[in-house]
Amino acid sequence: MLYAIISEDVANSLPLRKEARADHLARLEALKEQGRLILAGPHPAIDSNDPGEAGFTGSLVVAEFPSLEAAQQWADADPYIAAGVYAGVTVKPFKKVLP
C-alpha cells in the first residue's frame, strides 16, 4: 500500500538539511531503485523552485510499504530526524487516484 510521509521542518532548518542531505537522499534512491517511490520532495519556504536562503518548511514522500508500521519505522529512521531538521512527521495511508 502507498503511504504519505509528511514532515514539518524546525525554523531555520536549511543548515541542518545541508548537513544530512546526502544520507537522506540515499534512502530515497534506495526506495526508487526498489520501484517503491512514487514522489518525494521538499516544500519551499517561498513561492520558488529555488528558495535560496529562505529554505524549506517540510517534505513529502509518497512510497509503497508493506504496512503503516513499516512506513512509520522507515520515516523514524530518516537522517533528517537525527539531524534535527524535522519538528514532526505524520505518516498516513495514501490512495493514488490520478494520474
C-alpha positions as CSV (number, residue, x, y, z in Angstrom):
1,M,0.0,0.0,0.0
2,L,1.0,3.6,-0.5
3,Y,1.8,5.9,2.4
4,A,2.3,9.7,2.6
5,I,5.1,10.8,4.9
6,I,4.5,14.5,5.7
7,S,7.3,16.2,7.5
8,E,7.4,19.7,9.0
9,D,10.8,21.4,9.5
10,V,12.0,23.3,12.5
11,A,12.6,27.0,12.0
12,N,15.8,27.8,10.1
13,S,16.4,24.2,9.1
14,L,18.5,24.9,6.0
15,P,21.9,24.4,7.6
16,L,20.7,21.2,9.2
17,R,19.3,20.0,5.9
18,K,22.5,20.6,4.1
19,E,24.5,18.6,6.6
20,A,22.2,15.5,6.4
21,R,21.1,15.8,2.7
22,A,23.3,13.1,1.2
23,D,22.2,10.4,3.7
24,H,18.6,11.5,3.3
25,L,18.7,11.3,-0.5
26,A,20.5,7.9,-0.4
27,R,17.5,6.4,1.4
28,L,15.1,7.8,-1.2
29,E,17.3,6.5,-4.0
30,A,17.1,3.0,-2.4
31,L,13.3,3.2,-2.5
32,K,13.4,4.4,-6.1
33,E,15.7,1.5,-7.1
34,Q,13.2,-0.9,-5.5
35,G,10.4,0.6,-7.5
36,R,8.6,1.8,-4.3
37,L,9.0,5.6,-4.6
38,I,6.1,7.5,-6.2
39,L,7.3,11.0,-5.4
40,A,9.5,12.9,-3.0
41,G,10.5,16.5,-2.4
42,P,10.6,19.5,-0.1
43,H,8.2,22.3,0.4
44,P,10.0,25.6,-0.4
45,A,9.5,28.3,2.2
46,I,8.7,30.8,-0.5
47,D,7.0,30.6,-3.9
48,S,10.0,29.5,-5.8
49,N,11.6,26.3,-7.0
50,D,14.9,27.6,-5.7
51,P,14.1,29.3,-2.4
52,G,17.8,30.0,-1.6
53,E,18.4,31.0,2.0
54,A,14.7,31.0,2.7
55,G,15.0,27.2,2.8
56,F,12.2,24.8,3.2
57,T,9.3,24.2,5.6
58,G,9.0,20.4,5.3
59,S,8.9,17.5,2.9
60,L,6.6,15.0,1.3
61,V,7.3,11.4,0.4
62,V,4.8,9.0,-1.1
63,A,6.0,5.5,-1.3
64,E,5.0,1.8,-1.1
65,F,5.4,-0.1,2.2
66,P,4.0,-3.4,3.4
67,S,2.2,-1.7,6.3
68,L,1.7,1.5,8.2
69,E,4.1,0.3,10.9
70,A,6.8,-0.3,8.2
71,A,6.2,3.2,6.8
72,Q,6.5,4.7,10.2
73,Q,9.7,2.8,11.0
74,W,11.2,4.0,7.8
75,A,10.2,7.6,8.5
76,D,11.5,7.4,12.0
77,A,15.0,6.4,10.7
78,D,15.3,9.4,8.4
79,P,18.7,11.1,8.8
80,Y,16.8,14.4,8.9
81,I,15.2,13.4,12.2
82,A,18.6,12.5,13.7
83,A,20.0,15.9,12.4
84,G,17.1,17.8,14.0
85,V,15.6,19.0,10.7
86,Y,12.1,17.8,11.4
87,A,9.9,19.2,14.1
88,G,7.3,16.5,13.4
89,V,6.4,13.7,11.0
90,T,3.0,12.3,10.1
91,V,2.6,9.0,8.2
92,K,-0.8,8.1,6.7
93,P,-2.2,5.7,4.2
94,F,-2.4,7.2,0.7
95,K,-4.7,6.2,-2.2
96,K,-3.5,7.3,-5.6
97,V,-6.4,8.2,-7.9
98,L,-4.8,10.4,-10.6
99,P,-2.9,10.4,-12.8
